[in-house]
Every structure is written in structure tokens, then in C-alpha cells.
Amino acid sequence: MPALTDEEIAAIGIVTRGRADSLAACIDSYLENCRRHERSPAFVVTDDSPDEDSRSHTTAALHALRERGARISYGGRAERLRFAETLARESGVPIDVIRFALLGDDRCPLTTGANRNSLLLDTVDTLILSVDDDTRCRIGSVSDGDAQLVPFTGYDPTEFWFHPDRRSALETVAFIDADVLGCHEAMLGRRADDSGASVAVTLQGIAGDSGMGSSRYYLGLEGASRARLVASPESYASAFRSREVVRAARRPTLADSPFCMTTCIGFDNRALLPPFFPVQRNSDGIFGLMLHRYGAKYRTGFLPSVVVHDPDPPRLFVPDELWTTAIRMADVVMACLFAHDPANATGTAATALAGLGRFFQELGALPLADFEARIRSVQQFRTMAFITHLETQLRTHDSTPAFWAEDVRRLVALLWATTGAEDAVVPGDLRDEGGAGAACRLSQELVGRFGQVLESWPAIVEAARRLRAQGRRLTTPL
């Protein structure tokens, strides 16, 4: 094989947690694609499994893949803890800050963002492709036939095609034998425009499970996606029940957009990318918003193709989720981001992240009532913006069809009724036996701790870069 160049993807990174069989099938599918196209990336696995049995099952599956010729390195929680201690010594950043960044918080059940931070630090200074462990490397084209790169300045350039089940979704896709790494390399790290901006991340579409926890986003869809959604009462009802979709951009698209889903994403990890919020869901949404607001020289590339997202068993939307108004921890973090004026974080990406980090720490040190007031104010603004969008959609489409308009009006009324509620700032995913007060206090603490991570992130990345040059990484070759 020819030597790898700086413009080629060096590794396929996979974050996983207790799904050894799915992980093995995932790696096998990408390995086969790479072999067909004479590519030989390393596979980097960061494992969030909390118990020894799950880790042993995972490493056994990886050893079997290694016997088939895959180059695999692995980092579980023990390896991440050891690397956190090494990073603390190398960087001078307190160990508690780095542990939160790489392992999360024991009071939070989900630490996917911390696992992604581990992957970023392990692969610093390279181009990488990160895929979920329940994806399969079957490439499908959704191109409209126009290969011309198009600019996009809105939120989301992807389209939806809704399906009642996975079989139906996959049957509609034109699968092709394409080089998955080459798909991303066509844009990743490339110069975006005359301003000096470059493509920091590339997003591939999905066929299969949407990865969305709620279908509420559908009520505000526009264009062709909306037309498919409301084509009939039956198709509409099916879309709010089944999570099976095809979703992608129709053309190669260059976007200055906060949209981000990490199901299949390329990272230009030579740039200083922001860290992921270490705990709870939608860390990718937070990452995308930070990249958009504080990465003036960063753009996102959307590919007109899909990979298969194949969780087993198939998932359905929870019926009442559409009408749930409780915010989540991710909403609190996003409210803090919107409360900060990015004009106050000018200069390099490093100074921007440091400034944002200090602001988060200031929010974390406020009296709780003042912190809640800041979050409530921003959340009310975000809610009003969504209400305005929905009401505009009602007027644009003359409140038709009636089954769609009825749901939009119901949601608008619900949002109006709950905007000023006392518990509107309580993150529902942090509620436990401690009640609303404990959830709010924990959310504020997590914001302050993330501020420490943000301020220290440039130093952490530089330390990881020095360690990598010495051959010292978070993961260990199997």
C-alpha cells in the first residue's frame, strides 16, 4: 500500500458501550469496504462499558477481528483513566477536569460525550472517520444527479424520506460500491472559500433508524420533506410512530450550520475542535453549536450518500414524547451557549474556547436562583422562536392538511402554557429521588465543570499532541 498522506483518513473511530456483537459486525463491514478499495486504516475503539464482563466480551470480539487482519487499538475506562492521569502531568490541568472530560460523572447514566472526547484526543493531528457501533458500511446514493458543490446557510440541508419499517427504507436506497473513506476525503479538511475557512467535519446521511429521540422536529419541516410527511393521514401517522427513514443531503453541500449528528462523521482532527459535553444525550448537538458559533474558520460538509443505521431491535417513537415539554441537560448547556455573545470570544479557536469556558464557570458560580433566571430567559426566547416558526408554517400552508394543523396548534398551545412554568428549567433527564431542586443544582454544577474543560481544552489537546509524538496514546494496540 502507498504511504498515507496528510489528506487521507488515518483511522476509523468507534465509540461503544456493551454491544460487542454489533461492534464486531460494524467493524467487519467497514473492513470489507476498505479492503475492496485498497485502504488500510486503523480501527480505534473507545469503550464506555462499565462492567468487566462487557469489556471482556468486547475485547474478545476485537481479538477475533484482529486475527482477520484488522489493525485495532482499544481503550476502555481503565485506559482512559490512566491516560487522564498522564495528561494531567503533561498539561498541568487538574486531574478532576480531565477525568470529567474523558469519563464523565458517575451521577449521570450516559457518558457518550466523554467517550467521544477520548477518541478525539487519541487521534489528534489526523483525519478520522467516526461511526456508531450500530452502523453498517453499505453506501447508498441519494444524489439528485448534480455533483456541483452548493452552499447552505440555514440549519439543516438534509431531506427526509419516511418509512414504516427498516426493510422498506433499505429497499428504496440505490446501494453502490463506493469507498467510504474517499466519500469523506473529497471534502474533509479542504479549503472551503476565500476567507480561509476549511471543512472541519463531514456528515454522511443514514438509512434506517433516524437516531432521533423525538419526532417533534417533523412538525416544523419544510419543502419536499414536509410534502412527504403530510402526503396522507396514513403516511403522517406512520412517520410519528416509526423511526425508520432515509435522511441525507441531495447534493454535496458546504454549510455554515450548527447541525450535527455523529452517526457517521468525519473530523479534521488537525484543527482545534471543541470538546463534546461529557454527559447525557445530544452531546453532538452541543458540539455542532459550539463549532458554528466559535469556529469562524470551520465549515460542515454534507455528503449526498448514506450508510445503514441498524440498531437491533428496531426502535419506535414513544407516543407521548411529542408532547413532553420538559427540557434536558443538553438544553441547559445550549441555553448557556446562547447566553454568551460569541463576539466576546474573538481571536483564535483556543482563545474563543477559553473565553467561553470562563463564562460557563461564571454561570456555575452564580446563586442558583440567578442561574435559573438566566436559563429561563434564554429558554423562553428559544421556545418563542419555535412557536413563531410553527405559526408561520400554519399561515404558509393555510392550516392544511387538517391532521397536521391540529397537531401544530396543540403543540403551540402546550408550549405557550408551559413557557413560564416554575419547573421549566428543570432538566428531566437529571430528575431522580432528589427532586427538581437537586436536578437544577446538578445541572449548574455540570455547566461550571464543563467551563473548566473548555478553558483547559487547548492545553489538553496540546499535551495529547506531544504525547502522541512520543508514541503514548490513550488506546493500546491489540
SELUMMAR-741291 format. One record per residue (C-alpha): residue number from 1; residue in one letter; z, x, y. Coordinates in Angstrom, 2 decimals. Each point is the difference from the previous one (the first is absolute). Example, Ala and Ser with C-alpha at 12.3 -4.5 7.8 and 13.67 -1.06 7.14 Angstrom:
<pts>
PT     i   aa         Z         X         Y
PT     1    A      7.80     12.30     -4.50
PT     2    S     -0.66      1.37      3.44
</pts>
This chain:
<pts>
PT     i   aa         Z         X         Y
PT     1    M      0.00      0.00      0.00
PT     2    P     -0.68      1.22      3.56
PT     3    A      2.98      0.93      2.15
PT     4    L      1.62     -2.85      1.87
PT     5    T     -0.80     -0.08      3.72
PT     6    D      2.22     -1.16      2.84
PT     7    E     -2.10     -3.17      0.25
PT     8    E      0.63     -1.03     -3.62
PT     9    I      2.87     -2.05     -1.35
PT    10    A      2.40      2.31     -1.81
PT    11    A      2.16     -2.52     -1.82
PT    12    I      0.41     -3.60     -1.05
PT    13    G      3.56     -1.05      0.77
PT    14    I      1.73     -2.87     -1.76
PT    15    V      3.40     -1.47      0.85
PT    16    T      1.61     -1.75     -2.92
PT    17    R      3.20     -1.66     -1.15
PT    18    G      0.69     -1.02     -3.59
PT    19    R     -3.59     -0.86     -0.96
PT    20    A     -0.98      2.83     -2.35
PT    21    D     -2.66     -1.92     -1.90
PT    22    S     -1.71     -1.21      3.16
PT    23    L      0.25      3.49      1.50
PT    24    A     -1.66      1.54     -3.05
PT    25    A     -2.85     -2.52      0.12
PT    26    C     -0.39      0.65      3.72
PT    27    I     -0.25      3.78     -0.35
PT    28    D     -2.33     -0.32     -2.99
PT    29    S     -2.42     -2.13      2.03
PT    30    Y     -0.10      2.41      2.95
PT    31    L     -0.23      2.98     -2.36
PT    32    E     -3.07     -1.50     -1.67
PT    33    N     -1.64     -0.66      3.38
PT    34    C      0.64      3.57      1.11
PT    35    R     -1.41      1.44     -3.23
PT    36    R     -3.18     -2.04      0.31
PT    37    H     -0.49      1.39      3.48
PT    38    E      1.06      3.57     -0.83
PT    39    R      3.18     -0.14      2.06
PT    40    S      3.32      1.53     -1.01
PT    41    P      2.77     -1.05      2.38
PT    42    A      3.65      0.45     -0.82
PT    43    F      2.04     -3.14     -0.67
PT    44    V      3.29     -0.07      1.91
PT    45    V      2.55     -2.57     -1.19
PT    46    T      3.14     -0.81      1.96
PT    47    D      2.30     -2.17     -2.07
PT    48    D      2.63     -2.34      1.44
PT    49    S      1.37     -1.11     -3.39
PT    50    P      3.81     -0.22      0.32
PT    51    D      0.94      0.46     -3.68
PT    52    E     -0.57      2.78     -2.50
PT    53    D     -1.71     -2.21     -2.59
PT    54    S     -2.72     -1.02      2.46
PT    55    R     -0.51      3.59      1.14
PT    56    S     -0.23      1.22     -3.61
PT    57    H     -2.57     -2.68     -0.84
PT    58    T     -2.00      0.97      3.07
PT    59    T      0.02      3.74     -0.67
PT    60    A     -0.93     -0.58     -3.66
PT    61    A     -3.05     -1.98      1.10
PT    62    L     -0.93      2.74      2.47
PT    63    H      0.32      2.73     -2.63
PT    64    A     -2.43     -1.94     -2.20
PT    65    L     -2.49     -0.09      2.87
PT    66    R      0.47      3.70      0.59
PT    67    E     -0.99      0.63     -3.61
PT    68    R     -3.29     -1.70      0.87
PT    69    G     -0.64      2.50      2.78
PT    70    A      1.55     -1.66      3.05
PT    71    R      1.75      2.32      2.46
PT    72    I      3.20     -1.84      0.83
PT    73    S      3.05      0.85      2.07
PT    74    Y      3.08     -2.22      0.01
PT    75    G      2.94     -0.65      2.28
PT    76    G      2.77     -2.42     -0.89
PT    77    R      3.18     -0.69      1.92
PT    78    A      1.64      3.23     -1.19
PT    79    E     -2.97      2.07      1.18
PT    80    R     -0.04     -1.84      3.32
PT    81    L      3.71      0.66      0.53
PT    82    R     -0.42      3.70     -0.76
PT    83    F     -2.93      0.23      2.38
PT    84    A      1.97     -1.84      2.69
PT    85    E      2.69      2.69     -0.24
PT    86    T     -2.64      2.74      0.18
PT    87    L     -1.62     -1.67      3.01
PT    88    A      3.36     -0.28      1.76
PT    89    R      0.58      3.74     -0.37
PT    90    E     -3.55      0.85      1.07
PT    91    S     -0.21     -2.39      2.96
PT    92    G      3.56     -0.16      1.30
PT    93    V     -0.18     -3.82     -0.11
PT    94    P      3.20     -1.60     -1.33
PT    95    I     -0.19     -0.82     -3.71
PT    96    D      0.98     -3.64      0.58
PT    97    V     -3.09     -0.50      2.18
PT    98    I     -2.32      1.51     -2.60
PT    99    R      1.64     -1.87     -2.86
PT   100    F     -0.59     -3.29      1.79
PT   101    A     -3.64      0.95      0.58
PT   102    L     -0.62      0.97     -3.65
PT   103    L      2.39     -2.21     -1.98
PT   104    G      0.87     -2.96      2.23
PT   105    D      3.34     -1.77      0.03
PT   106    D      1.91     -1.22     -3.06
PT   107    R      0.78     -3.28      1.77
PT   108    C     -3.71     -0.86      0.08
PT   109    P     -1.68     -0.94     -3.30
PT   110    L     -3.50      1.21      0.98
PT   111    T     -0.70      3.60      1.00
PT   112    T     -3.79      0.09     -0.26
PT   113    G     -0.36      1.52      3.47
PT   114    A      2.28      2.89     -0.93
PT   115    N     -2.16      0.60     -3.07
PT   116    R     -3.11      0.12      2.19
PT   117    N      1.70      2.46      2.35
PT   118    S      0.65      2.20     -3.03
PT   119    L     -3.71     -0.10     -0.83
PT   120    L     -0.99      0.90      3.58
PT   121    L      2.30      3.01      0.10
PT   122    D     -1.11      1.22     -3.43
PT   123    T     -3.68     -0.07      0.99
PT   124    V      0.27      1.19      3.61
PT   125    D     -3.07      1.77      1.42
PT   126    T     -2.48     -1.70     -2.37
PT   127    L     -2.17     -3.08     -0.26
PT   128    I      1.39     -2.38     -2.61
PT   129    L     -0.77     -3.37     -1.51
PT   130    S      3.08     -2.16     -0.64
PT   131    V     -0.30     -2.93     -2.41
PT   132    D      2.46     -2.55     -1.34
PT   133    D      0.92      0.38     -3.66
PT   134    D     -1.44     -3.43     -0.81
PT   135    T     -3.48      0.73      1.34
PT   136    R     -2.95      0.81     -2.25
PT   137    C     -2.90      2.20      1.09
PT   138    R     -2.82     -2.49     -0.31
PT   139    I     -2.03      0.21      3.20
PT   140    G     -1.67     -3.12      1.28
PT   141    S     -2.34     -0.27      2.95
PT   142    V      0.37     -2.80      2.56
PT   143    S     -2.48      1.53      2.44
PT   144    D     -2.27     -2.35      1.92
PT   145    G     -2.73      2.63     -0.33
PT   146    D      0.52      1.58      3.41
PT   147    A      1.33      3.57     -0.40
PT   148    Q      0.27      0.56      3.76
PT   149    L      3.54      0.89      1.08
PT   150    V      1.36     -2.72      2.28
PT   151    P      2.92      0.17      2.46
PT   152    F      2.80     -2.57     -0.06
PT   153    T      2.77     -0.56      2.54
PT   154    G      1.82     -3.05     -1.40
PT   155    Y      2.75     -0.18     -2.60
PT   156    D     -1.75     -0.46     -3.36
PT   157    P     -3.71      0.56     -0.76
PT   158    T      0.28     -1.09     -3.64
PT   159    E     -1.28     -3.27     -1.45
PT   160    F      1.54     -2.17     -2.73
PT   161    W     -1.59     -1.67     -3.01
PT   162    F      2.54     -2.26     -1.74
PT   163    H      0.19     -0.53     -3.76
PT   164    P      2.10     -2.12     -2.35
PT   165    D      0.56      2.87     -2.45
PT   166    R     -0.72      3.71     -0.51
PT   167    R     -2.86     -0.54     -2.39
PT   168    S     -1.81     -2.09      2.59
PT   169    A      0.60      2.62      2.68
PT   170    L     -1.30      2.89     -2.10
PT   171    E     -3.04     -1.92     -1.19
PT   172    T     -1.25     -0.28      3.58
PT   173    V      0.16      3.74      0.69
PT   174    A     -3.06      2.25     -0.34
PT   175    F      1.61      2.98     -1.74
PT   176    I     -1.71      3.36      0.47
PT   177    D      0.46      3.53     -1.31
PT   178    A      1.15      1.60      3.24
PT   179    D      2.10      3.12      0.59
PT   180    V      3.31     -1.39      1.26
PT   181    L      0.91      3.26      1.74
PT   182    G     -3.43      0.21      1.61
PT   183    C      0.38     -3.54      1.36
PT   184    H      3.01      1.13      2.04
PT   185    E     -1.32      3.48      0.82
PT   186    A     -2.97     -1.55      1.79
PT   187    M      2.39     -0.92      2.82
PT   188    L      3.44      1.56     -0.56
PT   189    G      0.83      2.78      2.45
PT   190    R     -3.35     -0.31      1.75
PT   191    R     -0.45     -0.06      3.75
PT   192    A      0.07     -3.60      1.19
PT   193    D     -1.41      0.16      3.52
PT   194    D     -0.48      2.19      3.05
PT   195    S      3.68     -0.32      0.94
PT   196    G      0.98      2.42     -2.75
PT   197    A      1.52     -2.71     -2.18
PT   198    S     -0.32      0.33     -3.76
PT   199    V      0.34     -2.31     -3.00
PT   200    A      3.60      0.42     -1.13
PT   201    V     -0.02     -2.61     -2.75
PT   202    T     -2.65     -1.83     -2.03
PT   203    L      0.57     -3.38     -1.63
PT   204    Q     -1.85     -1.30     -3.03
PT   205    G     -0.09     -3.72     -0.71
PT   206    I      1.42     -1.73     -3.06
PT   207    A     -1.16     -2.41     -2.68
PT   208    G      2.82     -1.76     -1.78
PT   209    D      3.53     -0.55      1.24
PT   210    S      0.10     -0.11      3.81
PT   211    G      3.26      1.92      0.26
PT   212    M      1.17     -2.57      2.56
PT   213    G      3.46     -1.51     -0.30
PT   214    S     -0.89     -3.03      2.14
PT   215    S     -3.13     -2.06      0.58
PT   216    R      0.95     -0.84      3.62
PT   217    Y     -2.60      2.48      1.29
PT   218    Y     -2.71     -2.28     -1.36
PT   219    L      0.74     -2.78      2.49
PT   220    G     -1.20      2.19      2.86
PT   221    L     -3.17      1.32     -1.64
PT   222    E     -3.27     -0.08      1.89
PT   223    G     -3.72      0.30     -0.74
PT   224    A     -1.40      0.15     -3.53
PT   225    S      3.43      0.38     -1.60
PT   226    R      1.22     -3.22      1.59
PT   227    A     -3.18     -1.81     -1.02
PT   228    R      0.61      0.97     -3.64
PT   229    L      3.67     -0.99      0.25
PT   230    V     -0.67     -3.54      1.27
PT   231    A     -3.24     -0.66     -1.91
PT   232    S      1.72     -2.79     -1.94
PT   233    P      3.51     -1.37     -0.54
PT   234    E     -0.10      1.49     -3.50
PT   235    S     -0.95      3.52      1.12
PT   236    Y      2.60     -0.19      2.75
PT   237    A      2.81     -1.02     -2.36
PT   238    S     -1.05      2.68     -2.48
PT   239    A      0.14      2.76      2.65
PT   240    F      3.59     -0.90      0.85
PT   241    R      0.97      0.09     -3.67
PT   242    S     -1.96      2.92     -1.48
PT   243    R      0.34      3.54      1.35
PT   244    E     -3.36      1.03     -1.51
PT   245    V     -2.57      1.07      2.59
PT   246    V     -2.76      2.38      0.83
PT   247    R      0.81      1.60      3.36
PT   248    A     -1.91      2.74      1.82
PT   249    A     -2.11      0.83      3.02
PT   250    R     -3.71     -0.80     -0.41
PT   251    R     -1.14      3.21      1.76
PT   252    P      1.39      3.50      0.52
PT   253    T      2.36     -0.68      2.90
PT   254    L      1.80      2.27      2.43
PT   255    A      3.02     -1.74      1.47
PT   256    D      2.68      0.63      2.58
PT   257    S      2.23     -2.46     -1.80
PT   258    P      3.62     -0.30     -1.21
PT   259    F     -1.07     -1.63     -3.28
PT   260    C      1.06      1.98     -3.07
PT   261    M      0.40     -0.76     -3.71
PT   262    T      0.69      2.93     -2.29
PT   263    T     -1.44     -1.42     -3.24
PT   264    C     -2.81      2.58      0.15
PT   265    I      0.20      2.24      3.05
PT   266    G     -1.24      3.43      0.98
PT   267    F      2.21      2.21      2.19
PT   268    D     -1.08      2.93      2.11
PT   269    N      3.30      1.72     -0.64
PT   270    R     -1.05      3.02      2.03
PT   271    A      0.89     -2.07      3.07
PT   272    L      3.56     -0.89      0.96
PT   273    L      0.20     -3.54     -1.38
PT   274    P      3.07     -2.15      0.69
PT   275    P      2.55     -0.53     -2.77
PT   276    F      0.29     -3.26     -1.88
PT   277    F      3.07     -2.15      0.59
PT   278    P      1.98      0.98     -3.10
PT   279    V      1.31     -3.40     -1.16
PT   280    Q     -1.04     -3.59     -0.65
PT   281    R     -3.45     -1.58      0.06
PT   282    N     -2.96      0.49      2.33
PT   283    S      0.62      3.67      0.70
PT   284    D     -3.79      0.32      0.12
PT   285    G     -0.20     -2.57      2.80
PT   286    I      2.56      2.01      1.99
PT   287    F     -1.93      3.20     -0.70
PT   288    G     -3.24     -1.56      1.23
PT   289    L      1.61     -1.24      3.20
PT   290    M      1.46      3.45      0.75
PT   291    L     -3.31      1.71     -0.75
PT   292    H     -1.74     -2.39      2.41
PT   293    R      2.53      0.21      2.83
PT   294    Y      0.94      3.68     -0.18
PT   295    G     -3.09      1.64     -1.46
PT   296    A     -2.43     -0.05      2.92
PT   297    K     -2.33      2.33     -1.88
PT   298    Y      0.18     -1.91     -3.31
PT   299    R     -2.38     -2.66     -1.31
PT   300    T     -0.19     -2.03     -3.20
PT   301    G     -3.10     -0.17     -2.18
PT   302    F     -0.71     -3.14     -2.04
PT   303    L     -2.28      0.37     -3.03
PT   304    P     -2.41     -2.75     -1.15
PT   305    S      1.21      0.24     -3.58
PT   306    V      2.92     -1.02     -2.17
PT   307    V      2.15      1.25     -2.84
PT   308    V      1.65     -2.34     -2.48
PT   309    H      3.63     -0.96      0.67
PT   310    D      1.26     -1.05     -3.41
PT   311    P      3.75     -0.74     -0.19
PT   312    D      1.04     -1.58     -3.28
PT   313    P      0.94     -2.81     -0.24
PT   314    P     -2.00     -1.59      2.85
PT   315    R      2.07     -1.16      2.95
PT   316    L     -0.01     -3.27      1.91
PT   317    F      1.11     -0.76      3.53
PT   318    V      3.47     -1.51      0.22
PT   319    P     -0.70     -3.53      1.32
PT   320    D      2.79     -0.08      2.60
PT   321    E     -0.75      3.51      1.32
PT   322    L     -2.62     -1.44      2.36
PT   323    W      2.72     -1.95      1.81
PT   324    T      2.72      2.68     -0.03
PT   325    T      0.89      1.13      3.52
PT   326    A      2.55      2.69     -0.86
PT   327    I     -1.04      3.43      1.21
PT   328    R      0.18      3.15     -2.13
PT   329    M      1.18      3.50      0.70
PT   330    A     -3.59      1.02      0.69
PT   331    D     -0.14     -2.59      2.79
PT   332    V      3.08      1.56      1.60
PT   333    V     -1.63      3.45     -0.08
PT   334    M     -3.25     -1.37      1.42
PT   335    A      1.95     -1.74      2.76
PT   336    C      1.56      3.34      0.88
PT   337    L     -3.46      1.58      0.09
PT   338    F     -1.28     -2.70      2.34
PT   339    A      3.09      0.40      2.19
PT   340    H     -0.94      3.62      0.66
PT   341    D     -2.71      0.80      2.51
PT   342    P     -2.33      2.53     -1.65
PT   343    A     -0.79      1.32      3.47
PT   344    N      3.48      1.52     -0.13
PT   345    A     -1.05      2.08     -3.03
PT   346    T     -2.94      1.93      1.38
PT   347    G     -1.21      3.41     -1.08
PT   348    T     -0.47      1.15     -3.56
PT   349    A      0.69     -2.06     -3.11
PT   350    A      3.17      2.05     -0.46
PT   351    T      1.37     -0.80      3.47
PT   352    A     -1.01     -3.65     -0.38
PT   353    L      1.91     -0.36     -3.29
PT   354    A      3.00      1.83      1.43
PT   355    G      0.09     -2.28      3.03
PT   356    L     -0.26     -3.09     -2.17
PT   357    G      2.76      1.37     -2.21
PT   358    R      2.36      0.43      2.94
PT   359    F     -0.72     -3.57      1.10
PT   360    F      0.83     -1.32     -3.49
PT   361    Q      3.25      1.94      0.04
PT   362    E      0.87     -1.54      3.36
PT   363    L     -0.59     -3.46     -1.48
PT   364    G      2.15      0.94     -2.98
PT   365    A      2.88      0.94      2.32
PT   366    L      0.00     -3.23      2.04
PT   367    P      2.74     -2.59     -0.39
PT   368    L     -1.17     -2.32     -2.76
PT   369    A     -0.38     -2.98      2.35
PT   370    D     -2.26      2.04      2.29
PT   371    F     -2.06      1.23     -2.95
PT   372    E     -0.46     -3.58     -1.24
PT   373    A     -1.02     -1.10      3.50
PT   374    R     -2.74      2.66      0.13
PT   375    I     -1.33     -1.00     -3.42
PT   376    R      0.16     -3.72      0.85
PT   377    S     -1.96      0.50      3.20
PT   378    V     -2.83      1.88     -1.72
PT   379    Q     -0.04     -2.36     -2.99
PT   380    Q     -0.34     -2.98      2.34
PT   381    F     -2.98      1.68      1.65
PT   382    R     -1.63      0.73     -3.38
PT   383    T      0.64     -3.57     -1.17
PT   384    M     -1.48     -1.43      3.19
PT   385    A     -3.09      2.17     -0.40
PT   386    F     -0.50     -1.36     -3.53
PT   387    I      0.56     -3.58      1.17
PT   388    T     -2.57      0.51      2.77
PT   389    H     -2.52      1.32     -2.53
PT   390    L      0.54     -2.96     -2.32
PT   391    E     -0.29     -2.53      2.82
PT   392    T     -3.18      1.70      1.20
PT   393    Q     -1.39     -0.31     -3.52
PT   394    L      0.80     -3.71     -0.02
PT   395    R     -1.93     -0.51      3.23
PT   396    T     -2.89      2.23     -1.05
PT   397    H     -0.52     -1.93     -3.22
PT   398    D      0.83     -3.47      1.38
PT   399    S      2.93     -0.25     -2.41
PT   400    T     -2.33     -0.12     -2.99
PT   401    P      0.12     -0.14     -2.88
PT   402    A      3.03     -2.26      0.07
PT   403    F      1.77      1.62     -2.98
PT   404    W     -0.08      3.38      1.77
PT   405    A      1.00     -1.45      3.41
PT   406    E      2.97     -1.82     -1.55
PT   407    D      1.40      3.26     -1.36
PT   408    V     -0.62      1.85      3.26
PT   409    R      1.81     -2.66      2.01
PT   410    R      2.89      0.03     -2.47
PT   411    L      0.35      3.77      0.31
PT   412    V     -0.24     -0.09      3.80
PT   413    A      2.76     -2.63      0.16
PT   414    L      2.15      2.05     -2.37
PT   415    L     -0.47      3.17      2.05
PT   416    W      0.86     -1.83      3.23
PT   417    A      3.17     -1.41     -1.57
PT   418    T      1.26      3.34     -1.29
PT   419    T     -0.97      2.31      2.87
PT   420    G      3.37     -0.25      1.71
PT   421    A      2.13     -0.42     -3.12
PT   422    E      3.20      2.03     -0.15
PT   423    D     -0.96      1.68     -3.27
PT   424    A     -3.62      0.68      1.03
PT   425    V      0.70      3.76      0.04
PT   426    V      1.75      0.18     -3.38
PT   427    P     -2.24      1.79     -2.54
PT   428    G     -0.08     -2.23     -3.06
PT   429    D     -0.70      2.89     -2.38
PT   430    L      3.33      1.64      0.97
PT   431    R      2.13     -3.10     -0.44
PT   432    D      2.52      0.18     -2.82
PT   433    E      3.60     -0.97     -0.48
PT   434    G      0.79      1.71      3.31
PT   435    G     -1.78     -2.73      1.95
PT   436    A     -2.02      0.02      3.20
PT   437    G      2.28      2.32      1.94
PT   438    A     -0.12      2.71     -2.64
PT   439    A     -3.79     -0.31     -0.24
PT   440    C     -0.41      0.49      3.76
PT   441    R      2.37      2.95      0.07
PT   442    L     -1.88      1.64     -2.88
PT   443    S     -3.36     -0.63      1.68
PT   444    Q      1.21      1.71      3.18
PT   445    E      1.35      2.94     -1.99
PT   446    L     -3.32      0.40     -1.80
PT   447    V     -1.87     -0.03      3.32
PT   448    G      2.23      2.79      1.33
PT   449    R     -0.38      2.06     -3.16
PT   450    F     -3.77     -0.40      0.09
PT   451    G      0.15      1.24      3.57
PT   452    Q      1.57      3.21     -1.31
PT   453    V     -2.82      0.31     -2.54
PT   454    L     -2.66     -0.56      2.67
PT   455    E      1.47      2.58      2.38
PT   456    S      0.34      2.55     -2.82
PT   457    W     -3.28     -0.78     -1.78
PT   458    P     -2.11      2.71      1.68
PT   459    A      2.59      2.63     -0.99
PT   460    I      0.21     -1.42     -3.54
PT   461    V     -3.79      0.11     -0.40
PT   462    E     -0.17      3.57      1.33
PT   463    A      2.69      1.06     -2.45
PT   464    A     -1.88     -1.68     -2.87
PT   465    R     -3.14      1.85      1.13
PT   466    R      1.78      3.38     -0.10
PT   467    L      1.49     -0.77     -3.40
PT   468    R     -3.37     -1.03     -1.39
PT   469    A     -1.49      3.31      1.16
PT   470    Q      2.71      1.67     -2.09
PT   471    G     -0.89     -2.14     -3.01
PT   472    R      3.15     -2.15      0.31
PT   473    R     -0.74     -3.72     -0.22
PT   474    L      1.81     -3.23     -0.70
PT   475    T     -1.89     -0.72     -3.22
PT   476    T     -0.12      2.22     -3.06
PT   477    P     -3.11      0.55     -2.15
PT   478    L      0.29     -1.51     -3.47
</pts>
